[in-house]
Each structure stands twice: as structure tokens, then as C-alpha cells.
Amino acid sequence: MHALSKRPEPTPASDTDTRVVRFDDADFGDVLAAIHSDTAREILLSVRTEPLTASEIADRVDTSVQNASYHLTKLADAGLVRVCDNVYSEKGCEMKCYHAVDTALLLTTE
């Protein structure tokens, strides 16, 4: 585990913050593609309560950093996670911290 500089605080979201994505929305396909795998869903769940780096996420969901980064890119492109800050390891390497954007996601055909 890397020692990180000051950890960013997550932006609080209320329990009523729900993103509604309708079947005919342009981003419906991107959202489905981003959450299609078990690993992607585990990653999304892991960043709901606190910001994490790709290496921390990889450790939590038992995958490689490369695989976590791949899924994080897809999740970010779909607007489900965002980079909330950059932190630095003991060795001075800059790392992005990711956090979930929404507390709830509703996919609907209506």
C-alpha cells in the first residue's frame, strides 16, 4: 500500500441523488457498456464511499492495476465516476483518485 499525501474528502451526495438514464438517451449504451462486467460493478461500488487510486481499487476488487484503469476509463467516460483529486505516493508518483458521481442509478425504458 502506498503512503499518500493528503486524501481528498468525497463530495457528499444525498441518498436521493439518482441519475436517471432512459433507453433512448444517447449515453444509455455507454452506461451499459461501462457496467457490463462484475469487475466494473465492483469497482463502481468500491468508490462510492471514499476516493481511491487505481492501485487501491485493484487491491480491493482483486484485479490488476491495468484492468482497474481500463474499467475506470469506461466508467468515467459514461459519467459514473470522476477524478476528484491527485495524490502523491511516498516515491513522489502522482496518482488520480476516483470517486463515484451518483449514489443511485436508474436505467429505464420509459
N, C-alpha and C positions, 0 to 999 in steps of 0.2 A: 504494500500500500504506500502510495506517495504521500509525503507530507506536503500539504497545500498551504498556500498563503490564504489570507482572509477568505472565508467561504461566503458567497453571496447568499442573501436571505431570499427565500422564494416569495414571489408576489402572491399575497393571499387572494384566494378566489372563494366566493361564497358557494355553498352547496347548491345554490340554484343556478349557477352558471352552466348552461347547457348549450352546446353548439349543435344546431340542427342542420343536417346535410340531407337535402332532398335528392331523390333518384335522378331528377332532371337537372340538378346543379352541375356546373362544369367541373367542380372538384370532387364529385362523388366517386369517380373511378380512381382518382389519386388517393383518396382516403381508404378505399377498399384495398388497393394495392399495397398501401403502407402498413395495414394491419392484418394482412392475409396470413402471416405465419405466427406460430406460437411464440417464437423468439421476439418478433416485433411487438406483440402484445405484452410480453413480459417486460420488455424494455420500456414501453409506454407506462406500464404500471409502476415500474421502479423509479420513475422520475416525477411521479405525482406529488409526493410529499416533500422532496428535497432535491436541490440541484446536484447533479452528479457528472463526473467526467466520463468519457467513453471507457476508460480503463476500469473505473469503479463499476460502471454498468456491466461491463463484460464479466467482472468477478461475480456480481450479484446474479446474473442470469446464466452463468456457466457457458460462456461463448468466447470467441477470440475478440480482441480489440478491433480487428479489421471487420468482422461480421457485425459487431455492435455499431461501428461507424457507418457501415453500409445502411443498416436499418435506421440509424439516427438521421441520415441524409434523407431517406424516403419519408420518415415521419415529419421532418422539418419542412420538406417540400409540400407535404399535404397540410401543413399548418397545425400539426398536432403537438409538436414540441418546438422549443426555440432555444437559441443560445442566450443564456441570461447573463453570462459574465465569462471572463477569462481568469484563470488562476495559474499559479506557477508552482512547479514541483520544487523539491529541495535542490535539484540539479539546475533549476532555472528554466526548465522547459515550460512553454506556455501551453495550457490546455483549456479547451472550451468546457463550460459547464452547461448542461442541458436541463430543461425543466418542462413539464407538461403545460400546455396552454389552457386546456379546458378541464373542468372537473367531471363533466359528463358529455357524452357524445351520443346523439340520436340520429340514426340513419333511417330515413323514411321514404316511402314511395308516394306519400301524399304531399 
